[in-house]
């Protein structure tokens, strides 16, 4: 079974076909090292995979929870200023 993996690169998309392989009782999709390097992925990283009803898969790196927390704290601290900026 083949699956299309769409990996977002800035505003462009790289579309490739990758073969699902059997790993024990599960399956895996191999991601080329060059693409992992380009996307800043490493072994052990969490990734999101969205699969459509037609079998198309979108793969992307998960944002580091520390970055998400920092962003949330920044927005909360500067919310009034950000609102003014958005409406100016």
Helices and strands as residue ranges (DSSP letters): E 2-9, E 12-23, E 26-29, H 33-39, E 47-51, E 57-61, H 65-77, H 79-86
